[in-house]
Amino acid sequence: MTDGSTTPSDHTPHDAEPHDRGAFSDGLNKLRAGVLGANDGIVSVAAVVVGVAGATSELAPILTAGAAAVVGGAISMALGEYVSVASARDSQTALIAKERRELEEMPEQELAELASIYQAKGLSPETAQKVAEELTAHDALGAHLEAELHIDENEVLKPWQAAWASFLAFLLGAVLPMLAITLPPAELRIPIAFAATLVALGITGALGAYLGKSPWLKPTVRVVLGGAIALAVTFAIGALLGTTIA
């Protein structure tokens, strides 16, 4: 029951739901990228240590190869992510500057363009013009970036943030195979490393599918099967080289 004094802002439906779809989607994508980074750390480091363990039962070479794989893989992931995101950021920055310049040099044409965008979405010419005028008066640049380019000036990509996230995610994923290959007795290292790696891959595969709102079985099987093949191949190569060298 209401007293007639409330406003629409007093009672927003579904207050607990994320209505800032851009921020929510951005956060979800970061989380999925973190899962994929951890998955890379698990697979690549496990493949290296299992391969070396196939060639020798001595712990020192396994630790050396594993540490090199961890450091090199984490740096490679971070560098690749930085370069990729920095390139996208440069493109965003250039588009924002271009749109700002066009608004300064040809405001009438830009207003007409904005109105035509909303008209193409189904608004009547009169309503589209009114919407364009009101949005331009409120924030001309923001309105054009959102309507034309789907860019938020306040959410330009951050390459260093992406690089650190990838670096840490890879390290987190690499911890498991390193522990699984170094802590057990020599005769149990390889089977425990295999089992722990495949279980971890199953978890990350299912989690990635869940975050993507897709059925979990196929992507999970795909990830686990791919990891199993990688481990089997590297172990076979290590065992072959170990036998040959011996």
N, C-alpha and C positions, 0 to 999 in steps of 0.2 A: 504494500500500500504506500502511495506517495502523497506528499502534501502539495505537489505542484510547483515546489521551489527548486527542484533539482534540475540540473542541466545534463546534456548528453555526456559531458566529460565526467560527471559524478558516478555514472554507472556504465563502465565499459564492459561489454560482453566478453566472456572468455579472457578475463584479465591474466590468467595464469599461462595463456598460450603466447608463443613468441610471434608478435605481429610485425616486428622489424625483420622482414624476410631476408633482406640483404645481409644483415649482421648474423642472423641465424644460419643462413646458408654458408657464409664465410667461415663461421666457427665449425660447422659440420665438415666442411672441406678440409680445414686444418686438422681436425681430429682424424679424418680418413687418411690424410697424408702422413700423419704420425704413425698410424697403424701400418701403412705400406712401408714406411721407413724402418720400423721395427722388424717387419717381415723380411726386408732385404738384409738387415743385420743378422737375423737368424740363419737365413739360407746361405749367404756368402761366407760367413765365418764358420758355420758348421761344415760346409763343403771343404774348406781349407783344412781345418783341424782333422776331420775324418780322413781326408786324403793323405795327410802326413802320417796319421796314426796307422794307415794301411801300409805305409812304407817302413815304419819303425815303431817300436814300443817304448822308446826312450822319451821321457817327458820333456826334456829341454828343447829338442827340435819342434815338438808340437806346440809348446808355449811360445816359442819364438815366431813360428809361422802364424799362430793365432793372433798374437799381439800385433804383428805387421798387418794382418788382414783387418783387424779392428780399427787400427789407426788410419791405415790407407783408405779403407772403405768409408769410414766416417767423414774424413776430409773430402773424399771424392763426392760423397752424397751432398755435403754442405756446399762445396764449390759448384756442383751442377745446379743445385737449387738456387744458389745466389745468382748465377749467370742467367738462368731462365727467368727468375722473378725480376731481376734488374732490367732485363730487356723488355719485359711486359710493363714494368713501371715507367721506363723511358717512353714507351708508346703511349701510355695513359697520360703522362705529363705533356707530351706533345699535342695530344688531342684536346686536352683541357686548355692549353695556351691558344690553340687554333680557335676553339669555340669562344673564348674570351675576346679574342681579337675581332672575330666576326660580329659579336654583339656590340662592340664599340664602333665598328666601321659601318655596319648595315643593320641597325636595330629593327627597322620596319620589315625587312626581308626575313629576318630571324623570327620575328613575331608571327608572320604569315606561315613560315615553315612549321613552327610549333603548333599553330592552329590546325594546319593540314594533317599533322601527325595524329592529333586527337580526333579529327574528323574521320580519318582512315580507321580508327579504332571503333567507330560506330556512333560518335556524337554528331548531333546536327551541326550545321555550319555555325549557327548562332551560339550554341552552347560551347562548341569547340573554341570559337573566338573569345568567348567570355572566360573560359578556363585558361586559355593561353595568356590573356591579359592579366588575370589575377595572379597566376603563377609567376609571370614576368615581373609584376610589381613586388611580389614577395621575395623572389630569388631567381633572377633571370638565368644566371649561369647554371645553377643547380637544376632548374627546370629543363634546360636544354640538354645538359649532360645525362640526366635520367631518361628523358624521352628519346633522344637521338642515339646515345652511345651506351646507355645503361651503366654509367659510371657515377660514383659518388665522390665528389672532390675531397671529402674527409676520410675516404677509405682507399687511398692510393696504396698499392702493394708495397710491402716493406721487405726488401731482399735480405737484409741482415737477420730479421726475425725468422724468415723462412729457412735461412741457412742454419741458424742455431737449432731450430726445431728439428730439422732433418738430421743434424749432427747428433743431437741427444737421442732421437728416436732410434737411430742406427746403433748407438752405443748400448741403449737399453735392450735392443734385440740381441746384440752380440754377447751380452753377459751370459745368457743361458747356455749356448753351446760351449763357451769357454769353461764354465763350471762343470758341465756334463762330461767334458773330455778330460778334465784335470783332477777332479775330486775322487772318482771311483778307482778301484784297483785296476791294474793294467789290463787284466783279462776281461774286465767289464766295461772298459772305456767306450769302445765302439758301439756295442749294443745299447748302452745307456744313452750315449750321444744321439744315436739314431732315434730311439724312442722319444727322448725329451724334445728333440727337434721337430719330429712329426706331430707330437701333441701340441707344441707351441704354434706350429704352422696351422694346425686345425683351429686353434683358438683365434688366431689373428684372421684367418680366412672367414670364419663365422662372424667375427666382430665387424670385419669390413663389409660383409654382406648385410648385416643388421643396420649398420650406419647408412648404407646405400638403399635401405628399404627394399631389398631384393631377397628371394629365397636363398637360404644359407647352404643347402646341400651341395649344389653343383660347384659354386665358387670354392667351398671348403675342400671338396674332393680334388678340385683342380690344383689348388695350392699345395695340398698334402702330396699329391701324386708328383707334381713338379719338384717338390723338395726331395722326395724319395729318390727320384731319378738322378737329381744332382748329387745326392749323397752316394748313391750306388756307383755312379760313374767315377767320381773323384776317389772313392775308396778303391775301386778296381784299378785305376791308374796308379794310385799310390802303392797298392800291393804289387802290381806288375813291376814298377820301377824299383821297389824295395828288393824284390826277388832278383831282378836283373843286376842291380848294383852289388847285392850280396854274392 
